[in-house]
């Protein structure tokens, strides 16, 4: 069935437009047309157009008319009106009436929202209005309608180009060129490639020109590129190719003239003449032609050419200057002046022409009065050259304005100050010879003496300047700085105060005064100064608030005041992304992560290319365990700056957390290269010491990473020599004969041993102080330590100096760092040296790399004597493993697991884990109900825990989806400790022990998925790897008894998780390496007396695990051995451990008294 009008079958305009056309033709006959259309259900033009001819002929618009012809004519007239409106919109666009053109285009779109011509016009109007996202939206609309529309692709490319998204611009231009074969599109395509990778510009030029050799404009630019590199012969060849292809293209001949100008002036003349013959309006060619005539000393020809150039472009100063210079050379002073003045009538602010005219009056006509008019104009236009200052001073001297001449020499000194100190000094001296009472000259000369290290001479000039101008705040300020350097602190304070009296908004004086008071320990004065700053005019000074925020953040470490100044700065100007980022950093340290995230997001809105904001957002996500979001943020950064090391290293860490080991060896190799380069360049590595333990770095590299971070701690503390020397250390024991030991930690609530060791110290020998770096976490451990200890200090709210002061005032003999570089550490406190002896112990498995840590408490398995060069500390050796457990005190009621059938036990129905066969499901699983066993289930293995109320709790394999009769290998460490080479060994073990499974904990969904994918690709059934949720420690200690063998991670051992396993009676297979972190499990097994599970290589690691997995009798024997040894060995004997610590403390103290710091 034929449609009435296919052309308008998509026109969405109201049918009223057709009724209006009909009324214009005959209002009496068609006045009711609109009502008739509506009655028939015809509301839009497309409703009419989509009717059949028969349906149209039946529309009752009148008698004795050809209704089809009438309506068709009406549609044609409407069509002409739309075309006329589109034409008018285009004319508005061409006349730069962009807003009108856009309004008209939007109105036309109401008639047909799929009209390509209208949509293309709108993309152009939005582009011209710099509304690039709107323009892109319309480009995409066009491409949905017409997928091969080259104009849409071209406009899309131009929008992305403006948004600096060159990758998308390149893609769009390519499609535009492919769709239309338009050379302009190919040209734009090539330009986008070149801008995206400037370092490969030549390759891009050559590649595109090889594909499209007729792109003469691109070849012209390539030739100019070669010209800029001084590759003249190659440039000439490319220019000649363009000249052959496009002989009418005049700029080519101008550029060929430039190539020949140096060595062949006649050839240059030939090409310049050819250029102006082709295009008589090419001013640059006329100018170059004139310059060539000058070089050939054809001055009359040059005059004629420059006159022509000046007529063509009166605004071109080059032609006027050369013309005037020729007149001067011919001693035609009048014509030269006339030329300059004519040009200045058009361009009065051209500094070069004003200067040259002034010099003509000064030197040629000796007319200082006229000369000063033009030279002062140059001063107004901020001209700064040596000759200008000298000529200006010369003019003032001629006019007997010595003070002005003196100030000009001061300006000349300022001009020299960044280039040549000696010349600057001579200029200031000349200023004072002209006017000995020039206060600013004395001040500036004093500054120069100060820069040269001549402090007494600087002070003399400052005094003279103040004598001449007593209300000169800048001189008082610089004098105060000089007094600070000379250790005259009180005098410096008085001078800073004088600055603020003369200039209350001098924020640098406020800042320096605050820093000086901090150095002198005058805390009250600091806060008074800050309050005074906030009440002064500085409250509206953006830069002042930023500087104060920096002081309180970096120097004073008062985060609340730093945050206040950030907020004040943003109230003045909220458009600075850097201030939002700074505020976010402060909020991060205040643990206000959500608010910090908002700051970084705001910074990105203001500057979408802010790599710091994107990186910080990534770090927030990473620290919260949202690794996929973190990865997305880091990938954005690396698109913006592929060589940004912080983003790359953090991205690799996220991969490690989710066990994404694709190209592991490559990215770890690149990570090593980055870190080594940073260390060698003296930069802070982009990976912190703790996370560096998770990668296969050598011990030497780990030491250097730690040392670089330790040096940063010293810088961050802003240590002053006087401050360090101000600390006095006790040189005798307490009156009770005790050594005061201070334990510093951010994790007293969870740290291994801390609930037991301190209380086991002999109080007649050791007086214990606790210093908490984090606030109360409401844990039982925290409550126990804080309530039972004699001395507990919460220093989490103190800045590093106040915290160090507190420790020093407590008279601590030995200060113990229990964090190292773990989360919550504040090594800046130790960098201030509040105690005479500072020791690293327990919390961090490696060297501190710090000069401010004297000893590392370790053992000879973790830190063999032959490896002592990998440690910056002296090694204090224990005769047992340094990593022991207080499980005997905390979990002494743990009973052996039961292996026989157990009848008449209360039963339950519900499983507490879900089998993972086809991926990880984010199902909220019920918490395990351990009070009853599965109904009618003949369980052969379970663990029992008796509660304080006498009730029993049961832990069975079925609750954790573990096969009853299988060998269960396990590891309960965090997934990021696993590396692909270790996991490959585990898979090999599973393959060699068919009736076995691997039991891990689920720390991240993505990590679980990746491990399942890896095991599937290794031809091992996914059901053989089982993941369980994290549980409370009491429950966890019982459930791990359900496992058979613990497989240790190699690069960084399990440490606490291994102690848990050994206390539960589970053998551990471990492979020690070179680093401290990789040798802890071997140390624990050696202390336990169970060294048969310590492997020497990967093959032996696999063999040991397989041997115990296949031989149940052997397995039960070693489990029984461990169960017995755990209560007999020193591994869980905290009392003997505390006694040995006391011996070490006494030995360290005695060695300190006698100046001996050898290893213990």
ZIDA-V147444 format. One record per helix or strand of 2 or more residues. SS is the DSSP state (2 for helix, 1 for strand). FROM is the first residue (numbers start at 1). LEN is the number of residues. If there is no record, write none. Layout:
# ZIDA-V147444
SS/FROM/LEN, SS/FROM/LEN
This chain:
# ZIDA-V147444
2/6/3, 2/16/10, 2/27/4, 2/33/7, 2/45/5, 2/53/5, 2/67/28, 2/98/14, 2/116/13, 2/132/14, 2/150/13, 2/166/15, 2/183/14, 2/198/14, 2/216/13, 2/232/14, 2/250/12, 2/265/14, 2/283/13, 2/299/14, 2/317/13, 2/333/14, 2/351/14, 2/368/13, 2/386/13, 2/402/15, 2/421/14, 2/439/13, 2/455/14, 2/473/13, 2/489/14, 2/507/13, 2/523/13, 2/537/4, 2/542/14, 2/559/14, 2/577/13, 2/593/14, 2/611/13, 2/627/14, 2/645/13, 2/664/17, 2/689/4, 2/699/19, 2/721/6, 1/739/7, 2/757/4, 1/766/7, 2/780/9, 1/791/4, 2/800/10, 1/814/4, 2/827/5, 1/837/4, 1/855/5, 2/865/6, 1/874/5, 2/887/4, 1/907/2, 1/933/2, 1/942/5, 1/952/5, 2/958/3, 1/967/5, 2/975/3, 2/980/13, 1/996/6, 2/1005/13, 2/1022/3, 1/1025/4, 2/1033/10, 1/1045/3, 2/1056/8, 1/1067/5, 2/1076/3, 2/1080/9, 2/1091/3, 1/1094/2, 2/1098/13, 2/1112/17, 2/1130/3, 2/1134/20
